Amino acid sequence: MPCRYGCTPEHRVRIELVEADLEICFTLVDLAGYSPGESVRLLADAGRVYDEILARLKRLEPDEVSKFQPLVTELRRAIDLATRGS
């Protein structure tokens, strides 16, 4: 199967892992808003996933990282807002 990123399968997996981690992290932040009793744990988990995202981005090329930057910035903002609200 050809890589939609024009790369090796291993590289495609690295990109898709970042995409998946972003989705997971946004979901954790959303769940924290609906589960006040679990919000501290959910936001801590979101923080750990966020750190994993940053580590994964370090393995990508700068032009690839720049494509993710708006989402990463929005995610950081969402985590910070949710943390202040909990």
CYANA upper distance limits for C-alpha pairs under 8 A (distance plus 0.5 A):
  2 PRO  CA      6 GLY  CA      7.99
  3 CYS  CA      7 CYS  CA      6.29
  3 CYS  CA      8 THR  CA      7.27
  3 CYS  CA      9 PRO  CA      7.11
  3 CYS  CA     12 ARG  CA      7.18
  4 ARG  CA     12 ARG  CA      8.44
  5 TYR  CA     12 ARG  CA      7.14
  7 CYS  CA     11 HIS  CA      6.61
  7 CYS  CA     12 ARG  CA      7.08
  8 THR  CA     12 ARG  CA      6.82
  9 PRO  CA     13 VAL  CA      6.72
 10 GLU  CA     14 ARG  CA      6.98
 11 HIS  CA     15 ILE  CA      6.97
 12 ARG  CA     16 GLU  CA      6.64
 13 VAL  CA     17 LEU  CA      6.49
 14 ARG  CA     18 VAL  CA      7.02
 14 ARG  CA     56 ARG  CA      7.78
 14 ARG  CA     60 LEU  CA      8.44
 15 ILE  CA     19 GLU  CA      6.91
 16 GLU  CA     20 ALA  CA      6.55
 17 LEU  CA     21 ASP  CA      6.51
 18 VAL  CA     22 LEU  CA      6.66
 18 VAL  CA     53 ILE  CA      6.38
 18 VAL  CA     56 ARG  CA      7.07
 18 VAL  CA     57 LEU  CA      7.81
 19 GLU  CA     23 GLU  CA      6.89
 20 ALA  CA     24 ILE  CA      6.65
 21 ASP  CA     25 CYS  CA      6.47
 21 ASP  CA     49 VAL  CA      6.98
 21 ASP  CA     50 TYR  CA      8.18
 21 ASP  CA     52 GLU  CA      8.34
 21 ASP  CA     53 ILE  CA      6.88
 22 LEU  CA     26 PHE  CA      6.69
 22 LEU  CA     50 TYR  CA      8.17
 22 LEU  CA     53 ILE  CA      7.73
 22 LEU  CA     71 LEU  CA      8.24
 22 LEU  CA     72 VAL  CA      8.14
 22 LEU  CA     75 LEU  CA      8.25
 23 GLU  CA     27 THR  CA      6.68
 24 ILE  CA     28 LEU  CA      6.70
 24 ILE  CA     46 ALA  CA      8.49
 24 ILE  CA     49 VAL  CA      8.34
 25 CYS  CA     29 VAL  CA      6.85
 25 CYS  CA     46 ALA  CA      5.58
 25 CYS  CA     49 VAL  CA      6.63
 25 CYS  CA     50 TYR  CA      7.23
 25 CYS  CA     75 LEU  CA      8.12
 26 PHE  CA     30 ASP  CA      6.75
 26 PHE  CA     46 ALA  CA      8.26
 26 PHE  CA     75 LEU  CA      7.09
 26 PHE  CA     78 ALA  CA      8.39
 27 THR  CA     31 LEU  CA      6.57
 28 LEU  CA     32 ALA  CA      6.67
 28 LEU  CA     42 LEU  CA      6.25
 28 LEU  CA     43 LEU  CA      7.27
 28 LEU  CA     45 ASP  CA      7.89
 28 LEU  CA     46 ALA  CA      6.29
 29 VAL  CA     33 GLY  CA      7.19
 29 VAL  CA     42 LEU  CA      7.45
 29 VAL  CA     43 LEU  CA      6.69
 29 VAL  CA     46 ALA  CA      7.07
 29 VAL  CA     78 ALA  CA      7.55
 29 VAL  CA     79 ILE  CA      6.80
 29 VAL  CA     82 ALA  CA      7.35
 30 ASP  CA     34 TYR  CA      7.33
 31 LEU  CA     35 SER  CA      6.53
 31 LEU  CA     39 SER  CA      8.07
 31 LEU  CA     42 LEU  CA      7.80
 32 ALA  CA     36 PRO  CA      6.85
 32 ALA  CA     38 GLU  CA      7.00
 32 ALA  CA     39 SER  CA      4.70
 32 ALA  CA     40 VAL  CA      8.04
 32 ALA  CA     42 LEU  CA      6.16
 32 ALA  CA     43 LEU  CA      7.02
 32 ALA  CA     82 ALA  CA      8.01
 33 GLY  CA     39 SER  CA      7.36
 33 GLY  CA     82 ALA  CA      7.61
 35 SER  CA     39 SER  CA      6.31
 36 PRO  CA     86 SER  CA      7.72
 38 GLU  CA     42 LEU  CA      6.58
 39 SER  CA     43 LEU  CA      6.38
 39 SER  CA     86 SER  CA      7.19
 40 VAL  CA     44 ALA  CA      6.64
 40 VAL  CA     83 THR  CA      8.37
 40 VAL  CA     86 SER  CA      7.74
 41 ARG  CA     45 ASP  CA      6.67
 42 LEU  CA     46 ALA  CA      6.64
 43 LEU  CA     47 GLY  CA      6.61
 43 LEU  CA     79 ILE  CA      7.44
 43 LEU  CA     82 ALA  CA      8.15
 43 LEU  CA     83 THR  CA      7.37
 44 ALA  CA     48 ARG  CA      6.89
 45 ASP  CA     49 VAL  CA      6.77
 46 ALA  CA     50 TYR  CA      6.50
 46 ALA  CA     79 ILE  CA      7.86
 47 GLY  CA     51 ASP  CA      6.78
 47 GLY  CA     79 ILE  CA      7.97
 48 ARG  CA     52 GLU  CA      6.86
 49 VAL  CA     53 ILE  CA      6.71
 50 TYR  CA     54 LEU  CA      6.91
 50 TYR  CA     76 ARG  CA      8.29
 51 ASP  CA     55 ALA  CA      6.79
 52 GLU  CA     56 ARG  CA      6.61
 53 ILE  CA     57 LEU  CA      6.61
 54 LEU  CA     58 LYS  CA      7.00
 55 ALA  CA     59 ARG  CA      7.70
 56 ARG  CA     60 LEU  CA      7.70
 57 LEU  CA     65 VAL  CA      6.49
 58 LYS  CA     65 VAL  CA      8.47
 60 LEU  CA     64 GLU  CA      6.73
 60 LEU  CA     65 VAL  CA      6.83
 61 GLU  CA     65 VAL  CA      6.81
 62 PRO  CA     66 SER  CA      6.69
 63 ASP  CA     67 LYS  CA      7.19
 64 GLU  CA     68 PHE  CA      7.45
 65 VAL  CA     69 GLN  CA      6.73
 66 SER  CA     70 PRO  CA      8.33
 68 PHE  CA     72 VAL  CA      6.68
 69 GLN  CA     73 THR  CA      6.51
 70 PRO  CA     74 GLU  CA      6.67
 71 LEU  CA     75 LEU  CA      6.47
 72 VAL  CA     76 ARG  CA      6.69
 73 THR  CA     77 ARG  CA      6.79
 74 GLU  CA     78 ALA  CA      6.63
 75 LEU  CA     79 ILE  CA      6.67
 76 ARG  CA     80 ASP  CA      6.65
 77 ARG  CA     81 LEU  CA      6.60
 78 ALA  CA     82 ALA  CA      6.55
 79 ILE  CA     83 THR  CA      6.50
 80 ASP  CA     84 ARG  CA      6.76
 81 LEU  CA     85 GLY  CA      6.70
 82 ALA  CA     86 SER  CA      6.67
